[in-house]
């Protein structure tokens, strides 16, 4: 009886501790988002620094649910940052509880399509430190009790953002790397947020599908496959390094001799033609079975010639866990028959595994690309100010 009671107590205590861990693992300062929070929050925010000194900056994008595709509405995004000189600036009327965040802070709430926009200035880096310039973000979902922080927004071209610091990024809520475009007197950056991505203790979705590849919201890693067919034939050019400015599709396969492969390649060739220079498509063959560089090179070159491919590049690596080509960073599951990844500006839009080559799946891929293209070229820009 005593032993049964002891086991029951242990199990109860264990379950309690597991189910009561805060989503996100705790957050120093995120609770300040509730200080002076407006009752009505718009999907567009102008920071208090918008008309002050500094380079004007627009950050715009969407909040998505865990699948990386479904827009998430009513997500509160709290942001705080330094001024253009790298200081969290105080003001006489600033609430004493939020002085460490400074006065350049604000809130946006995603609309029914998940959209939000923040008009602010580009922050400066902390003086005399090697920390890149950044903007802090914390998230409050309507159905999650805890607020949690996501990756700081940092700037891709920042000299303080070293290779080591890039590798240390956690991709909480998706990549925080901002790649800005120059508008008229303003920098514009798209930043999408994937709720729960790499967030500790986040409620899990019951999904038993085979997992392969990086997740939607993460940045596609640089890789160096060998190009057997295509414009970079005979080289180990990194696809996303050279052509990652717009849209791309990576089609990872574990075998090459099948009608399904041919059907996918012909569809992707047609799709590439529709988007011209706005889309680059690559097949990456990564089976470790009977690997021979020369045989694989000839095999893919023969396939490219047979299908008369002009747009799609055919490439290969020794295996999907190979470290010399850095393909292991892409996290491709060697048990998956195929993995199809769509990305734009290096940021992954979607990831699909074991897709059959049929009209239904072709339409799904085309729709994903069409929707993302529309988002990219129709940023939520308020022209009233």
RODO-2510 file (C-alpha; in nm, 4 decimals, decimal comma):
residues 385
     n   res          X          Y          Z
     1     x     0,0000     0,0000     0,0000
     2     x     0,2795     0,2399     0,0936
     3     x     0,4746     0,1487    -0,2209
     4     x     0,1674     0,2112    -0,4397
     5     x     0,1117     0,5497    -0,2745
     6     x     0,4782     0,6432    -0,3238
     7     x     0,4707     0,5495    -0,6949
     8     x     0,1474     0,7463    -0,7381
     9     x     0,3027     1,0528    -0,5751
    10     x     0,6139     1,0286    -0,7917
    11     x     0,4116     0,9952    -1,1117
    12     x     0,1811     1,2800    -1,0115
    13     x     0,4740     1,5058    -0,9276
    14     x     0,6513     1,4185    -1,2540
    15     x     0,3429     1,4840    -1,4653
    16     x     0,2774     1,8098    -1,2844
    17     x     0,6320     1,9345    -1,3417
    18     x     0,6186     1,8410    -1,7106
    19     x     0,2819     1,9991    -1,7813
    20     x     0,3583     2,3159    -1,5886
    21     x     0,6826     2,4123    -1,7566
    22     x     0,6368     2,7551    -1,9165
    23     x     0,6095     2,7614    -2,2933
    24     x     0,9359     2,9009    -2,4233
    25     x     1,1277     2,8016    -2,1120
    26     x     1,0893     3,1406    -1,9448
    27     x     1,1737     3,4854    -2,0713
    28     x     1,3620     3,7605    -1,8910
    29     x     1,1825     4,0844    -1,9722
    30     x     0,9065     3,9484    -2,1946
    31     x     0,6503     4,0149    -1,9207
    32     x     0,7100     4,3879    -1,9761
    33     x     0,5020     4,3571    -2,2908
    34     x     0,1954     4,3954    -2,0672
    35     x     0,3120     4,7287    -1,9214
    36     x     0,1122     5,0063    -2,0891
    37     x    -0,0148     4,7634    -2,3538
    38     x    -0,2935     4,9326    -2,5532
    39     x    -0,6398     4,7837    -2,5307
    40     x    -0,6813     4,7964    -2,9087
    41     x    -0,3786     4,6847    -3,1105
    42     x    -0,3593     4,7275    -3,4870
    43     x    -0,1791     4,5098    -3,7428
    44     x     0,0290     4,8187    -3,8285
    45     x     0,2525     4,9911    -3,5750
    46     x     0,4610     5,3063    -3,5943
    47     x     0,7312     5,3011    -3,3304
    48     x     0,7888     5,6172    -3,1242
    49     x     1,1175     5,6584    -3,3151
    50     x     0,9611     5,6621    -3,6629
    51     x     1,0093     6,0376    -3,7057
    52     x     1,3380     6,0593    -3,5140
    53     x     1,6957     6,0373    -3,6383
    54     x     1,8028     5,7161    -3,8095
    55     x     1,7385     5,5035    -4,1179
    56     x     1,3674     5,4333    -4,1594
    57     x     1,2846     5,0610    -4,1574
    58     x     0,9708     4,8612    -4,2392
    59     x     0,9415     4,5046    -4,1120
    60     x     0,6418     4,3276    -4,2606
    61     x     0,5286     3,9696    -4,2895
    62     x     0,2894     3,7077    -4,1587
    63     x     0,2405     3,4931    -3,8524
    64     x     0,1782     3,1279    -3,9372
    65     x     0,0653     2,8261    -3,7390
    66     x     0,2989     2,5314    -3,6841
    67     x     0,2517     2,3953    -4,0371
    68     x     0,4147     2,7095    -4,1742
    69     x     0,1244     2,7561    -4,4183
    70     x    -0,1901     2,8476    -4,2214
    71     x    -0,2086     3,2196    -4,1324
    72     x    -0,2463     3,2866    -3,7590
    73     x    -0,4727     3,5749    -3,6549
    74     x    -0,4697     3,7829    -3,3341
    75     x    -0,1080     3,7129    -3,2460
    76     x     0,0378     3,9967    -3,0378
    77     x     0,3970     4,0834    -3,1257
    78     x     0,5794     4,3084    -2,8815
    79     x     0,9038     4,4715    -2,9957
    80     x     1,1703     4,6866    -2,8327
    81     x     1,5021     4,8186    -2,9586
    82     x     1,7815     5,0726    -2,9266
    83     x     1,7972     5,4040    -3,1072
    84     x     2,0262     5,4568    -3,4079
    85     x     2,3246     5,5027    -3,1748
    86     x     2,2719     5,1747    -2,9904
    87     x     2,1120     5,3031    -2,6683
    88     x     1,7852     5,2104    -2,4989
    89     x     1,6705     5,5677    -2,4562
    90     x     1,4769     5,6869    -2,1533
    91     x     1,2110     5,9595    -2,1482
    92     x     1,0721     6,1605    -1,8604
    93     x     0,7230     6,0114    -1,8883
    94     x     0,8418     5,6523    -1,9403
    95     x     0,6991     5,3952    -1,7006
    96     x     0,9705     5,3141    -1,4479
    97     x     0,9114     4,9405    -1,4958
    98     x     1,0078     4,9474    -1,8650
    99     x     1,3096     5,1785    -1,8567
   100     x     1,5462     4,8946    -1,9470
   101     x     1,3521     4,8472    -2,2726
   102     x     1,3673     5,2179    -2,3487
   103     x     1,0911     5,4171    -2,5125
   104     x     1,1298     5,2638    -2,8632
   105     x     0,8820     4,9843    -2,8114
   106     x     0,5415     4,8885    -2,9436
   107     x     0,2843     4,6232    -3,0299
   108     x     0,1194     4,4814    -3,3395
   109     x    -0,1516     4,2159    -3,3702
   110     x    -0,1721     3,9951    -3,6783
   111     x    -0,4882     4,0418    -3,8853
   112     x    -0,7151     3,7687    -4,0252
   113     x    -0,4539     3,6822    -4,2896
   114     x    -0,1752     3,6754    -4,0304
   115     x    -0,0244     4,0005    -4,1603
   116     x     0,1579     4,2627    -3,9560
   117     x     0,3824     4,5632    -4,0237
   118     x     0,6212     4,7580    -3,8007
   119     x     0,7465     5,1000    -3,9079
   120     x     1,0522     5,1947    -3,7084
   121     x     1,4192     5,2850    -3,7535
   122     x     1,7214     5,0617    -3,7938
   123     x     1,8726     5,0144    -3,4465
   124     x     2,2384     5,0746    -3,3778
   125     x     2,4718     4,8171    -3,2255
   126     x     2,5639     4,8545    -2,8585
   127     x     2,8633     5,0922    -2,8354
   128     x     3,2012     4,9237    -2,7763
   129     x     3,0544     4,5709    -2,7941
   130     x     3,0617     4,2968    -3,0569
   131     x     2,6866     4,2260    -3,0419
   132     x     2,5099     4,2815    -3,3781
   133     x     2,2352     4,5438    -3,4016
   134     x     1,9026     4,3811    -3,3235
   135     x     1,5345     4,4180    -3,2426
   136     x     1,3784     4,2083    -2,9639
   137     x     1,0468     4,0306    -3,0205
   138     x     0,8151     3,8466    -2,7840
   139     x     0,4914     3,6716    -2,8724
   140     x     0,1557     3,6282    -2,7000
   141     x    -0,0875     3,3838    -2,8591
   142     x    -0,4547     3,3985    -2,7590
   143     x    -0,4645     3,0261    -2,6685
   144     x    -0,1239     2,9992    -2,4971
   145     x    -0,0954     3,1137    -2,1344
   146     x     0,2712     3,2179    -2,1503
   147     x     0,4378     3,4838    -2,3583
   148     x     0,7643     3,3700    -2,5155
   149     x     1,0522     3,5241    -2,7061
   150     x     1,1576     3,4446    -3,0620
   151     x     1,4911     3,5078    -3,2318
   152     x     1,6104     3,8676    -3,2277
   153     x     1,5842     4,0368    -3,5648
   154     x     1,9364     4,0919    -3,6971
   155     x     2,0671     4,2224    -4,0285
   156     x     2,2212     3,9879    -4,2805
   157     x     2,4902     4,2354    -4,3874
   158     x     2,5944     4,3370    -4,0337
   159     x     2,9760     4,2967    -4,0040
   160     x     2,9285     4,2012    -3,6373
   161     x     2,7157     3,9035    -3,7421
   162     x     3,0046     3,6606    -3,7805
   163     x     2,9825     3,3051    -3,9133
   164     x     3,0065     3,1774    -3,5579
   165     x     2,7171     3,3979    -3,4452
   166     x     2,5074     3,2897    -3,7450
   167     x     2,5546     2,9238    -3,6554
   168     x     2,4512     2,9990    -3,2961
   169     x     2,1091     3,1347    -3,4022
   170     x     1,8322     2,9165    -3,2583
   171     x     1,5616     2,9822    -3,5217
   172     x     1,3035     3,0326    -3,2480
   173     x     0,9866     3,1167    -3,4374
   174     x     1,1884     3,1076    -3,7594
   175     x     1,5019     3,2762    -3,8794
   176     x     1,5551     3,6289    -3,7445
   177     x     1,7853     3,7274    -4,0308
   178     x     1,6528     4,0354    -4,2093
   179     x     1,7477     4,0792    -4,5744
   180     x     1,6494     4,4336    -4,6585
   181     x     1,5458     4,5897    -4,9872
   182     x     1,5997     4,9577    -5,0486
   183     x     1,2780     5,1522    -5,1030
   184     x     1,2396     5,5276    -5,1349
   185     x     1,4052     5,6581    -4,8164
   186     x     1,3262     5,3339    -4,6357
   187     x     1,4631     4,9825    -4,5880
   188     x     1,2051     4,7062    -4,6282
   189     x     1,2387     4,3566    -4,4824
   190     x     1,0011     4,0617    -4,4863
   191     x     0,9883     3,8553    -4,1671
   192     x     0,7484     3,5662    -4,1152
   193     x     0,6903     3,4051    -3,7769
   194     x     0,6177     3,0321    -3,7377
   195     x     0,4406     2,9820    -3,4062
   196     x     0,6013     2,7214    -3,1843
   197     x     0,8981     2,6544    -3,4127
   198     x     1,1931     2,5507    -3,1922
   199     x     1,0064     2,6820    -2,8857
   200     x     1,0596     2,4621    -2,5751
   201     x     0,7475     2,3125    -2,4106
   202     x     0,5230     2,4262    -2,6972
   203     x     0,2087     2,2108    -2,7338
   204     x     0,2857     1,9385    -2,9867
   205     x     0,0686     1,8511    -3,2834
   206     x     0,0001     1,4801    -3,3251
   207     x     0,1806     1,4306    -3,6552
   208     x     0,3196     1,0861    -3,7360
   209     x     0,4411     1,1710    -4,0860
   210     x     0,7995     1,0891    -4,1766
   211     x     1,0168     1,3928    -4,1032
   212     x     1,2861     1,5005    -4,3476
   213     x     1,4594     1,8334    -4,4103
   214     x     1,4654     2,1674    -4,2379
   215     x     1,1442     2,3213    -4,1103
   216     x     0,9388     2,6007    -4,2622
   217     x     1,0638     2,9314    -4,1235
   218     x     1,4283     2,8272    -4,1025
   219     x     1,6991     2,9540    -4,3366
   220     x     1,8238     2,7069    -4,5950
   221     x     2,1855     2,6156    -4,5214
   222     x     2,4621     2,6646    -4,7744
   223     x     2,5524     2,3368    -4,9478
   224     x     2,7954     2,2421    -5,2248
   225     x     2,6568     1,9550    -5,4364
   226     x     2,8262     1,8599    -5,7616
   227     x     2,6398     1,9889    -6,0694
   228     x     2,6133     1,7187    -6,3351
   229     x     2,3619     1,9064    -6,5516
   230     x     2,2576     2,2712    -6,5743
   231     x     2,4164     2,6160    -6,5992
   232     x     2,6793     2,5374    -6,3339
   233     x     2,7676     2,1968    -6,4773
   234     x     3,1063     2,0707    -6,3636
   235     x     3,1176     2,2838    -6,0456
   236     x     3,0192     2,2606    -5,6792
   237     x     2,8364     2,5941    -5,6793
   238     x     2,6217     2,6600    -5,3729
   239     x     2,2631     2,7031    -5,5064
   240     x     2,1346     2,9337    -5,2324
   241     x     2,4559     3,1360    -5,2167
   242     x     2,4479     3,2231    -5,5856
   243     x     2,0769     3,2202    -5,6682
   244     x     1,9036     3,2491    -5,3312
   245     x     1,7791     3,6058    -5,3773
   246     x     1,4367     3,5019    -5,5054
   247     x     1,2619     3,1640    -5,5079
   248     x     1,3992     2,8121    -5,5176
   249     x     1,2945     2,4488    -5,5041
   250     x     1,5197     2,1677    -5,3816
   251     x     1,4027     1,8189    -5,4809
   252     x     1,5994     1,5630    -5,2770
   253     x     1,5775     1,2028    -5,3977
   254     x     1,7133     0,8656    -5,2880
   255     x     1,6845     0,6953    -5,6254
   256     x     1,6869     0,8211    -5,9818
   257     x     1,5629     0,5529    -6,2224
   258     x     1,1867     0,5809    -6,2130
   259     x     0,9030     0,7334    -6,4091
   260     x     0,8068     0,9326    -6,0968
   261     x     1,1410     1,1153    -6,1097
   262     x     1,0883     1,1929    -6,4771
   263     x     0,7363     1,3237    -6,4151
   264     x     0,8526     1,5478    -6,1307
   265     x     1,1419     1,6859    -6,3340
   266     x     0,9219     1,7639    -6,6342
   267     x     0,6710     1,9410    -6,4090
   268     x     0,9464     2,1408    -6,2341
   269     x     1,0976     2,2300    -6,5723
   270     x     0,7619     2,3680    -6,6844
   271     x     0,7202     2,5550    -6,3550
   272     x     1,0668     2,7095    -6,3911
   273     x     0,9744     2,8350    -6,7354
   274     x     0,6700     3,0142    -6,5963
   275     x     0,8752     3,2069    -6,3419
   276     x     1,1863     3,2528    -6,5571
   277     x     1,4681     3,4060    -6,3496
   278     x     1,2502     3,4367    -6,0377
   279     x     1,2754     3,0623    -5,9663
   280     x     1,5669     2,8164    -5,9563
   281     x     1,5049     2,4417    -5,9246
   282     x     1,7533     2,1689    -5,8267
   283     x     1,7379     1,7935    -5,8024
   284     x     1,9830     1,6621    -5,5417
   285     x     2,0549     1,2896    -5,5596
   286     x     2,1951     1,1598    -5,2322
   287     x     2,1826     0,7819    -5,2181
   288     x     2,4906     0,6243    -5,0588
   289     x     2,4261     0,2891    -5,2312
   290     x     2,7024     0,1911    -5,4757
   291     x     2,8241     0,5502    -5,4897
   292     x     3,0680     0,6338    -5,7677
   293     x     3,1403     0,9936    -5,8631
   294     x     3,1965     0,9249    -6,2317
   295     x     2,8984     0,6892    -6,2697
   296     x     2,6620     0,9248    -6,0911
   297     x     2,7848     1,2209    -6,2941
   298     x     2,7234     1,0342    -6,6207
   299     x     2,3884     0,9023    -6,4977
   300     x     2,2498     1,2493    -6,4229
   301     x     2,3958     1,4024    -6,7386
   302     x     2,2271     1,1288    -6,9420
   303     x     1,8944     1,1983    -6,7640
   304     x     1,9187     1,5731    -6,8297
   305     x     1,9870     1,5114    -7,1960
   306     x     1,7069     1,2576    -7,2254
   307     x     1,4458     1,4945    -7,0737
   308     x     1,5928     1,7971    -7,2559
   309     x     1,6065     1,9970    -6,9331
   310     x     1,7024     2,3630    -6,9742
   311     x     1,5994     2,5136    -6,6408
   312     x     1,6313     2,2398    -6,3787
   313     x     1,9813     2,1610    -6,2502
   314     x     2,0705     1,7991    -6,1679
   315     x     2,3173     1,7661    -5,8814
   316     x     2,4413     1,4987    -5,6419
   317     x     2,6211     1,4359    -5,3119
   318     x     2,7856     1,1138    -5,1848
   319     x     2,5175     1,0737    -4,9155
   320     x     2,2708     1,2922    -4,7263
   321     x     2,4859     1,2765    -4,4128
   322     x     2,7981     1,3903    -4,6013
   323     x     2,9885     1,6664    -4,4206
   324     x     3,2291     1,7736    -4,6933
   325     x     2,9401     1,9150    -4,8977
   326     x     2,7569     2,0344    -4,5813
   327     x     2,4465     1,8530    -4,7034
   328     x     2,4045     1,7056    -4,3544
   329     x     2,2930     2,0506    -4,2388
   330     x     1,9804     2,0121    -4,4536
   331     x     1,8695     1,7209    -4,2294
   332     x     1,7403     1,5018    -4,5123
   333     x     1,6083     1,1667    -4,3929
   334     x     1,7704     0,8912    -4,6007
   335     x     1,4584     0,6791    -4,5453
   336     x     1,2434     0,9302    -4,7321
   337     x     1,1830     0,8548    -5,0988
   338     x     1,1852     1,2254    -5,1732
   339     x     1,1833     1,5598    -4,9941
   340     x     1,0677     1,8754    -5,1704
   341     x     1,1624     2,2098    -5,0135
   342     x     1,0406     2,5490    -5,1369
   343     x     1,2228     2,8616    -5,0216
   344     x     1,2407     3,2324    -5,0990
   345     x     1,5286     3,4575    -5,0160
   346     x     1,6852     3,1509    -4,8473
   347     x     1,3947     3,1240    -4,6005
   348     x     1,2028     2,7953    -4,6201
   349     x     0,8354     2,8292    -4,7143
   350     x     0,7332     2,4648    -4,7046
   351     x     0,8671     2,1123    -4,6768
   352     x     0,6927     1,8046    -4,8184
   353     x     0,7992     1,4398    -4,7968
   354     x     0,7237     1,1365    -5,0156
   355     x     0,5091     1,3248    -5,2645
   356     x     0,3704     1,1146    -5,5505
   357     x     0,4014     1,2665    -5,8964
   358     x     0,0398     1,3431    -5,9869
   359     x    -0,1694     1,6417    -6,0880
   360     x    -0,3023     1,6923    -5,7353
   361     x     0,0462     1,7353    -5,5881
   362     x     0,1628     1,9441    -5,8827
   363     x    -0,1236     2,1868    -5,8130
   364     x    -0,0357     2,1956    -5,4414
   365     x     0,3269     2,2886    -5,5149
   366     x     0,2251     2,5492    -5,7701
   367     x    -0,0275     2,6996    -5,5271
   368     x     0,2319     2,7236    -5,2495
   369     x     0,4662     2,9046    -5,4831
   370     x     0,1911     3,1310    -5,6189
   371     x     0,0744     3,2323    -5,2702
   372     x     0,4294     3,3060    -5,1558
   373     x     0,5052     3,5030    -5,4710
   374     x     0,1969     3,7142    -5,4081
   375     x     0,3038     3,7766    -5,0470
   376     x     0,6535     3,8740    -5,1557
   377     x     0,5543     4,1266    -5,4193
   378     x     0,2564     4,2695    -5,2298
   379     x     0,4069     4,3667    -4,8963
   380     x     0,1707     4,5289    -4,6480
   381     x     0,2906     4,8867    -4,6890
   382     x     0,0968     5,1782    -4,5441
   383     x     0,1555     5,4774    -4,7734
   384     x    -0,0335     5,7278    -4,5611
   385     x     0,2775     5,8599    -4,3819
***
